Amino acid sequence: MTKTIVIDGLGLIGGSIALAIRQQWPEHKIIGVDINHQSLTYAKERGIIDNGFTQLQSYAEKADIILLAAPVSIIMEHMEQLAQMQLKPEIIITDVGSTKRQIMTKASVFVDRGIHFIGGHPMAGSHKTTITASRADLFQSAYYFLISDTLNDQRAQKAADELQALLSGLNVKWQLVSALQHDQIVAQISHLPHIIASGLVNMAQNEFSGSTLSLKLAAGGFRSITRIASSDPDMWTDILLSNRQTLIDKIDTFGDLLEHVKEALHASDRPAIRNYFQRAKITRDSINAQASSHAPNFYDLFVNIPDRVGSVAEVTRVLADAKINLINIHILEIREEINGVLQLSFSNQNDLADATCALKQHGLSVIRGE
């Protein structure tokens, strides 16, 4: 049966979900909502949406499913707008907000009216946030959280099953958690790392201020750990403020951890310092072993190439001949603990494996993938 789906927010996430739905369910009508006219035009010209509007109320009352894909603060504003509308009785409203407790509290206005609201959050994305970066396979093998708080009866579970069927083209790994569990998890594995990465970059900028070398010396390790500092500042301000108290607690805990390292350094306590790194290594290595269950943005490998004209072109030609999609390429000028000269990034594990095989068959030295 043909459904009308309204996607409110045509950025990277909303656009990628629209693309995946379009590929899986071409018969459905997809309506885009965004205040950015260029995003609406881009999406309509490429067939990502059937029509577009700048106001949610323009089409919400005709929708079978509404997916809210704006920043958390905007999602909550739009939830208030939807609560005042005459929506279809069996409509499903869902969201992809980065935090969940505030949203699920606000969702009570729908639950009280018997309207299905299913909180969600796909753990995938990129530092590029516009619809021009969207792609249908963005969520491949990523975790997609569904929030259990409103799934407390058979009718609600049926709605959740319908939503999962609609989004089956995303090829995600569904994970059911409470709003509290979700916000604790993302604070630890996503939000706090973003704070730390940006702090390292800001500290380095202050440290190198006035230096002729500046950040040119930023090596492979520094680049890798701070990649997420290139994320959208407005988006991350919104995310942090929506998970404020949890993050304050996490920052306090991390500060205590650094204080212990500082004390060990003051005392020249070699065993304590080694234990700090050893515990981290064991845990990090276990993550590597489970990489297929992780939800990375990119899959990287490093390649040694000879210092001669055409070396980089040779690598890209091998990948092109094998029809492997290369997301990013970077020449490592300073390679701290990385033997490769060329860093190649792919969007999924299969492309990484195929690229490794193709490059090795061509006689190139592949150091490792991560």
C-alpha positions as CSV (number, residue, x, y, z in Angstrom):
1,M,0.0,0.0,0.0
2,T,1.3,3.4,-1.0
3,K,2.2,5.6,2.0
4,T,2.9,9.3,2.3
5,I,6.1,9.9,4.2
6,V,7.1,13.4,5.5
7,I,10.8,13.9,6.2
8,D,11.3,17.0,8.3
9,G,15.0,18.1,7.8
10,L,16.8,17.4,4.6
11,G,20.4,17.3,5.8
12,L,22.8,14.3,5.6
13,I,20.7,12.0,7.7
14,G,17.2,13.0,6.4
15,G,18.5,13.0,2.8
16,S,20.1,9.6,3.2
17,I,17.0,8.0,4.8
18,A,14.9,9.5,2.0
19,L,17.3,7.9,-0.6
20,A,17.1,4.5,1.1
21,I,13.3,4.6,1.3
22,R,13.1,5.7,-2.4
23,Q,15.3,2.7,-3.5
24,Q,13.4,0.2,-1.3
25,W,9.9,1.5,-1.7
26,P,9.7,3.5,-5.0
27,E,5.8,3.5,-4.8
28,H,5.8,5.6,-1.6
29,K,5.3,9.4,-1.8
30,I,8.2,11.3,0.0
31,I,7.6,14.9,1.0
32,G,10.6,16.9,2.2
33,V,10.5,19.8,4.7
34,D,13.4,22.2,5.1
35,I,13.8,25.9,5.6
36,N,16.6,25.8,3.0
37,H,15.2,26.2,-0.5
38,Q,18.4,25.0,-2.1
39,S,18.1,21.7,-0.2
40,L,14.5,21.2,-1.4
41,T,15.5,22.0,-5.0
42,Y,18.5,19.7,-4.9
43,A,16.3,16.8,-3.5
44,K,13.5,17.3,-5.9
45,E,15.7,17.6,-9.0
46,R,17.4,14.3,-8.1
47,G,14.1,12.5,-7.3
48,I,15.0,12.1,-3.7
49,I,11.6,13.6,-2.8
50,D,8.4,14.1,-4.7
51,N,7.7,17.5,-3.3
52,G,9.1,20.0,-0.8
53,F,7.9,22.6,1.6
54,T,9.5,25.0,4.1
55,Q,6.8,24.5,6.7
56,L,5.9,21.2,8.4
57,Q,2.2,22.1,8.7
58,S,2.0,22.3,4.9
59,Y,1.7,18.5,4.6
60,A,1.8,16.9,8.1
61,E,-1.9,16.2,8.3
62,K,-1.7,14.1,5.1
63,A,1.2,12.0,6.3
64,D,1.1,8.4,7.3
65,I,4.6,8.6,8.7
66,I,6.6,11.7,9.8
67,L,10.3,11.5,10.4
68,L,11.8,14.4,12.3
69,A,15.5,14.8,11.2
70,A,16.4,18.2,12.4
71,P,18.6,19.2,15.4
72,V,17.1,18.2,18.8
73,S,16.0,21.7,19.7
74,I,14.1,22.0,16.4
75,I,12.6,18.5,16.7
76,M,11.1,19.5,20.0
77,E,9.7,22.8,18.6
78,H,8.1,20.8,15.7
79,M,6.7,18.2,18.1
80,E,4.8,21.1,19.8
81,Q,3.5,22.1,16.4
82,L,2.4,18.6,15.5
83,A,0.6,18.3,18.8
84,Q,-1.8,21.1,17.7
85,M,-2.6,19.5,14.3
86,Q,-5.3,17.1,13.2
87,L,-3.1,14.2,12.3
88,K,-4.2,10.8,10.9
89,P,-5.3,8.4,13.7
90,E,-2.8,5.7,12.8
91,I,0.1,8.0,12.0
92,I,3.6,7.1,13.1
93,I,5.9,9.9,14.2
94,T,9.6,9.1,14.7
95,D,12.8,11.1,15.1
96,V,16.5,10.6,14.6
97,G,17.6,13.1,17.3
98,S,21.1,12.6,18.8
99,T,19.7,12.6,22.4
100,K,16.5,11.1,23.6
101,R,15.4,11.9,27.1
102,Q,14.1,15.4,26.4
103,I,12.4,14.2,23.2
104,M,10.7,11.2,24.9
105,T,9.4,13.4,27.7
106,K,7.9,15.7,25.1
107,A,6.4,12.7,23.3
108,S,3.9,12.2,26.1
109,V,1.6,14.7,24.2
110,F,1.2,12.2,21.4
111,V,1.0,9.1,23.6
112,D,-1.8,10.7,25.6
113,R,-3.8,11.1,22.3
114,G,-3.1,7.5,21.2
115,I,-0.6,8.6,18.5
116,H,2.4,6.5,17.9
117,F,5.7,8.2,18.7
118,I,8.8,6.0,18.3
119,G,12.1,7.6,19.3
120,G,15.1,6.6,17.2
121,H,18.7,7.4,16.5
122,P,20.9,5.9,13.7
123,M,24.6,5.8,14.9
124,A,26.0,7.0,11.6
125,G,27.0,10.2,10.0
126,S,29.9,12.3,8.8
127,H,31.4,15.7,9.4
128,K,29.6,16.7,6.1
129,T,26.1,17.6,7.1
130,T,24.2,18.7,4.0
131,I,22.0,16.8,1.6
132,T,24.7,16.9,-1.1
133,A,26.6,14.4,1.0
134,S,23.7,12.0,1.5
135,R,23.8,8.5,0.2
136,A,21.6,5.4,0.6
137,D,24.3,3.2,2.1
138,L,25.3,5.7,4.8
139,F,23.8,3.5,7.5
140,Q,25.1,0.1,6.2
141,S,25.7,-2.1,9.3
142,A,25.4,0.8,11.7
143,Y,23.4,0.5,14.9
144,Y,20.0,2.1,14.9
145,F,18.6,2.7,18.4
146,L,14.9,2.4,19.0
147,I,13.7,3.8,22.3
148,S,11.6,1.4,24.3
149,D,9.9,4.0,26.5
150,T,6.7,4.1,24.4
151,L,6.8,0.5,23.1
152,N,4.7,-0.9,26.0
153,D,1.8,-2.6,24.2
154,Q,1.0,-4.8,21.2
155,R,-0.3,-1.8,19.2
156,A,2.9,0.2,19.7
157,Q,5.0,-2.8,18.9
158,K,3.1,-3.2,15.6
159,A,3.9,0.4,14.8
160,A,7.6,-0.2,15.5
161,D,7.5,-3.3,13.2
162,E,6.0,-1.1,10.5
163,L,8.7,1.5,10.9
164,Q,11.5,-1.1,10.8
165,A,10.0,-2.5,7.6
166,L,9.9,1.0,6.0
167,L,13.6,1.5,6.9
168,S,14.7,-2.0,6.0
169,G,16.7,-0.6,3.1
170,L,19.0,1.1,5.5
171,N,20.5,-2.3,6.4
172,V,21.0,-1.3,10.0
173,K,21.4,-3.3,13.2
174,W,18.4,-2.5,15.4
175,Q,19.1,-2.0,19.1
176,L,16.3,-1.5,21.7
177,V,17.2,0.7,24.7
178,S,15.6,3.2,27.1
179,A,16.0,6.9,26.6
180,L,18.2,7.0,29.8
181,Q,20.4,4.2,28.5
182,H,20.7,5.8,25.1
183,D,21.9,9.2,26.5
184,Q,24.4,7.6,28.8
185,I,25.8,5.5,25.9
186,V,26.1,8.3,23.4
187,A,27.6,10.7,26.0
188,Q,30.4,8.2,26.6
189,I,31.2,7.0,23.0
190,S,30.3,10.1,21.0
191,H,29.6,13.3,22.8
192,L,32.6,13.2,25.2
193,P,35.0,12.2,22.4
194,H,33.9,15.2,20.4
195,I,34.6,17.5,23.3
196,I,38.0,16.0,23.8
197,A,38.9,16.1,20.1
198,S,38.0,19.8,19.9
199,G,39.9,20.5,23.1
200,L,43.0,18.9,21.7
201,V,42.8,20.9,18.5
202,N,42.2,24.2,20.4
203,M,45.1,23.4,22.8
204,A,47.4,22.6,19.9
205,Q,46.4,25.9,18.2
206,N,47.1,27.8,21.3
207,E,50.4,26.0,21.8
208,F,51.6,26.6,18.3
209,S,50.4,30.2,18.1
210,G,53.1,32.3,16.6
211,S,55.2,29.3,15.5
212,T,56.3,29.0,11.9
213,L,55.7,25.3,12.1
214,S,52.2,25.7,13.5
215,L,49.9,22.7,12.9
216,K,51.9,21.4,9.9
217,L,53.5,18.9,12.3
218,A,50.2,17.4,13.2
219,A,51.0,13.7,12.7
220,G,48.9,10.6,11.8
221,G,47.9,9.9,15.3
222,F,46.8,13.5,16.0
223,R,44.9,13.7,12.7
224,S,43.0,10.4,13.4
225,I,42.0,11.3,17.0
226,T,40.9,14.8,16.1
227,R,39.1,14.1,12.8
228,I,35.7,14.5,14.5
229,A,36.7,18.1,15.5
230,S,35.7,19.0,11.9
231,S,32.0,18.4,12.8
232,D,29.4,21.1,12.5
233,P,29.7,23.5,15.5
234,D,26.0,24.5,15.6
235,M,24.9,20.9,15.5
236,W,27.3,19.9,18.4
237,T,26.3,22.9,20.5
238,D,22.7,21.7,20.2
239,I,23.6,18.1,21.0
240,L,25.7,18.9,24.1
241,L,23.0,21.2,25.6
242,S,20.4,18.5,25.1
243,N,22.5,16.0,27.1
244,R,23.9,18.6,29.5
245,Q,23.9,16.9,32.9
246,T,25.0,13.5,31.7
247,L,28.0,15.2,30.0
248,I,28.9,17.3,33.1
249,D,29.1,14.0,35.0
250,K,31.2,12.4,32.2
251,I,33.6,15.3,32.1
252,D,34.1,15.1,35.9
253,T,34.9,11.4,35.6
254,F,37.3,12.0,32.7
255,G,39.0,14.8,34.7
256,D,39.5,12.4,37.6
257,L,41.1,9.9,35.2
258,L,43.6,12.6,33.9
259,E,44.3,13.6,37.5
260,H,45.4,10.1,38.3
261,V,47.7,10.1,35.3
262,K,49.1,13.5,36.5
263,E,49.7,12.1,40.0
264,A,51.5,9.0,38.5
265,L,53.7,11.4,36.5
266,H,54.5,13.5,39.5
267,A,55.5,10.3,41.4
268,S,57.3,8.8,38.4
269,D,55.1,5.7,39.0
270,R,56.0,3.6,36.0
271,P,53.7,0.7,36.8
272,A,50.7,3.0,37.1
273,I,51.5,4.7,33.8
274,R,52.0,1.4,32.0
275,N,48.7,0.1,33.5
276,Y,46.9,3.1,32.1
277,F,48.0,2.4,28.6
278,Q,47.7,-1.4,29.0
279,R,44.1,-1.3,30.1
280,A,43.2,0.9,27.1
281,K,45.1,-1.3,24.7
282,I,43.3,-4.4,25.8
283,T,39.9,-2.7,25.4
284,R,40.7,-1.0,22.1
285,D,42.1,-4.2,20.6
286,S,38.8,-5.9,21.5
287,I,37.0,-3.2,19.6
288,N,39.2,-3.9,16.6
289,A,38.3,-7.6,16.8
290,Q,34.6,-6.7,16.7
291,A,35.0,-4.1,13.9
292,S,32.2,-5.7,11.8
293,S,29.7,-4.9,14.6
294,H,31.0,-1.3,15.0
295,A,29.4,1.7,13.3
296,P,32.3,3.7,11.8
297,N,32.0,6.6,9.3
298,F,35.0,5.3,7.3
299,Y,37.2,2.2,6.8
300,D,40.8,3.1,6.3
301,L,43.9,1.3,5.0
302,F,47.4,2.5,4.5
303,V,49.6,1.9,1.5
304,N,53.3,2.2,0.9
305,I,54.0,3.7,-2.6
306,P,57.2,4.6,-4.3
307,D,58.3,8.2,-4.4
308,R,57.8,8.8,-8.2
309,V,55.5,10.6,-10.5
310,G,52.2,8.7,-11.1
311,S,52.3,6.6,-7.9
312,V,49.0,8.0,-6.5
313,A,47.3,7.8,-9.9
314,E,48.3,4.1,-10.1
315,V,46.6,3.4,-6.8
316,T,43.4,5.2,-7.8
317,R,43.4,3.5,-11.2
318,V,43.6,0.0,-9.6
319,L,40.5,0.9,-7.5
320,A,38.6,2.4,-10.4
321,D,39.3,-0.7,-12.6
322,A,37.9,-2.8,-9.8
323,K,34.9,-0.5,-9.5
324,I,35.6,0.3,-5.8
325,N,34.3,3.5,-4.5
326,L,37.0,5.6,-2.8
327,I,35.6,8.1,-0.2
328,N,38.8,10.0,0.6
329,I,42.5,9.9,0.0
330,H,45.2,11.6,2.1
331,I,49.0,11.7,1.8
332,L,50.5,11.4,5.2
333,E,53.4,13.8,5.4
334,I,54.4,12.8,9.0
335,R,53.5,9.2,9.8
336,E,53.6,8.5,13.5
337,E,53.3,4.8,14.1
338,I,51.9,4.4,10.5
339,N,54.2,2.9,7.9
340,G,52.0,3.7,4.9
341,V,52.4,6.9,2.9
342,L,48.9,6.9,1.4
343,Q,45.7,6.8,3.6
344,L,42.6,5.5,1.7
345,S,39.1,5.7,3.2
346,F,36.1,3.6,2.2
347,S,32.4,3.7,3.2
348,N,32.1,0.0,4.2
349,Q,33.9,-3.1,5.2
350,N,33.4,-4.9,1.8
351,D,35.0,-2.0,-0.2
352,L,37.9,-2.1,2.3
353,A,38.4,-5.8,1.8
354,D,38.1,-5.6,-2.0
355,A,40.5,-2.7,-2.2
356,T,43.1,-4.5,0.0
357,C,42.9,-7.6,-2.3
358,A,43.1,-5.5,-5.5
359,L,46.0,-3.5,-4.4
360,K,48.0,-6.5,-3.2
361,Q,47.3,-8.3,-6.5
362,H,48.8,-5.3,-8.2
363,G,51.9,-5.6,-6.2
364,L,51.4,-2.7,-3.9
365,S,52.3,-2.9,-0.2
366,V,49.2,-2.6,2.0
367,I,50.2,-2.0,5.6
368,R,46.9,-2.4,7.4
369,G,43.2,-1.5,7.5
370,E,41.4,0.0,10.5
